[in-house]
Amino acid sequence: MKYYSTNKQAPVADLQEAVVKGLASDKGLFMPESIKPLPKEFFDQIETMSFQEISYRVADAFFGEDIPAETLKKIVYDTLSFDVPLVNVTEEIYSLELFHGPTLAFKDVGGRFMARLLGYFIKKQGQKDVNVLVATSGDTGSAVANGFLGVEGIHVYVLYPKGKVSEIQEKQFTTLGQNITAIEVDGTFDDCQALVKSAFMDKELNAHLSLTSANSINVARFLPQSFYYFYAYAQLKKLGKADNVVVCVPSGNFGNITAGLFGKRMGLPISRFIASNNKNDIFYQYLKTGKYTPQPSVATIANAMDVGDPSNFARVLDLYGGSHEAIVKEVSGATYTDEQISETVQWVYNKTHYLLDPHGACGYRALSENLKPGETGVFLETAHPAKFLETVEKIIGEKVDIPAKLQAFMHGEKKTVPMEKDFASFKQYLMNV
Ligand SMILES: *Cc1c(COP(=O)(O)O)cnc(C)c1O
């Protein structure tokens, strides 16, 4: 499979190049040249297949031309060593719990898949060692670091804003050691992101080191997220609820929902999508007006969605041939304030005892306000509520149990490299590693 750039100014790349580079040379995002529909017999029996079996069929459509079948199967099966259960919350609304991976975040799947794919290119295809740079406001760093831990030939640098991530989040990427280095930047998340961007653009640095990104701009991180949508459909079909499915995705950089839109293009029978935003409602405004106007991000209690210029918007636009009209036919939007998010967490908890995290709450609420008679709604519950402990405990006025997986990280010793926010210091550090 070849990958073209959404900016159409760069030569097409093969999978290895697209994964190793992350971003095309014209700063566009890579898109697969074709999206292969899956056959009717697959959808006819999807409810009899396991998460791993379904995902392998989906992965094969994207990567089967480029990766030997046995290798790809192993990558998929190793990545998905946990379940993604569908839980009924109220009436016709279901939660697809994406938080049963090692760091309790949906980004675990993309992180683990990308690490294994890149590991394969390094070991088998003579790819020289790769350095992964990732800027994080909390969640991405832990999923990527844990996904790449111990993979030979890859070193990961996690840049995070000093004092601005929760202790649990910080422990998940500062205590790992081995091939993971945590860089504690004296600045904000935007400063971290700016350092990473400058590093990718610096000629001298790139001649010295092979650098790539593990944010959802990378095809190896974002495409595997399509597995979730097929598995959600399979579980609904088993329940006899698959006739008119609406999927709602709490969205920030729009990687997750874009993977779902790819799934629909492959023939997955989802009627429509809802992209739910917090106050960072750039996409919502785009749907309303047809104009895309990036804004500085504002801080909210659903902070993994605090994005003012969603990087995968370019992919959404490209997928629909740039047509606003085509997009609004399949995707609608929602936007919620912190008060509305809190209210939703509390209301659902009081009514059903199901505890939403602030991101999932945006998903639930949009379905509860938009679902029509005869439709079944699924929202993606993107993180375990214990990852947003203080916020959630304050809302419900009760203690929240911290899962053992999360607690285990608390015992490790934090090790970081302190860094100023100017690029010269960061560059000098990378030139000398
Ligand atoms: C990353 C993240 C999101 C947003 O996902 P995108 O793919 O960036 O749209 C939503 N919720 C949580 C908990 C996340 O970590």
The ligand as a MOL file (V3000), in Angstrom:
LIG
                    3D

  0  0  0     0  0            999 V3000
M  V30 BEGIN CTAB
M  V30 COUNTS 15 15 0 0 0
M  V30 BEGIN ATOM
M  V30 1 C -6.5770 11.2230 23.6190 0
M  V30 2 C -7.8600 11.1910 24.3450 0
M  V30 3 C -9.0600 11.6280 23.7600 0
M  V30 4 C -9.1140 12.2500 22.3840 0
M  V30 5 O -8.8010 11.3530 21.3570 0
M  V30 6 P -8.4190 11.9190 19.9030 0
M  V30 7 O -8.0570 10.7110 19.1160 0
M  V30 8 O -7.2450 12.8280 20.1150 0
M  V30 9 O -9.5840 12.6370 19.3960 0
M  V30 10 C -10.2290 11.4870 24.4730 0
M  V30 11 N -10.2260 10.9840 25.7230 0
M  V30 12 C -9.0990 10.5670 26.3250 0
M  V30 13 C -9.1730 10.0480 27.7140 0
M  V30 14 C -7.8820 10.6450 25.6650 0
M  V30 15 O -6.7630 10.2470 26.2760 0
M  V30 END ATOM
M  V30 BEGIN BOND
M  V30 1 1 1 2
M  V30 2 1 2 3
M  V30 3 2 2 14
M  V30 4 1 3 4
M  V30 5 2 3 10
M  V30 6 1 4 5
M  V30 7 1 5 6
M  V30 8 2 6 7
M  V30 9 1 6 8
M  V30 10 1 6 9
M  V30 11 1 10 11
M  V30 12 2 11 12
M  V30 13 1 12 13
M  V30 14 1 12 14
M  V30 15 1 14 15
M  V30 END BOND
M  V30 END CTAB
M  END
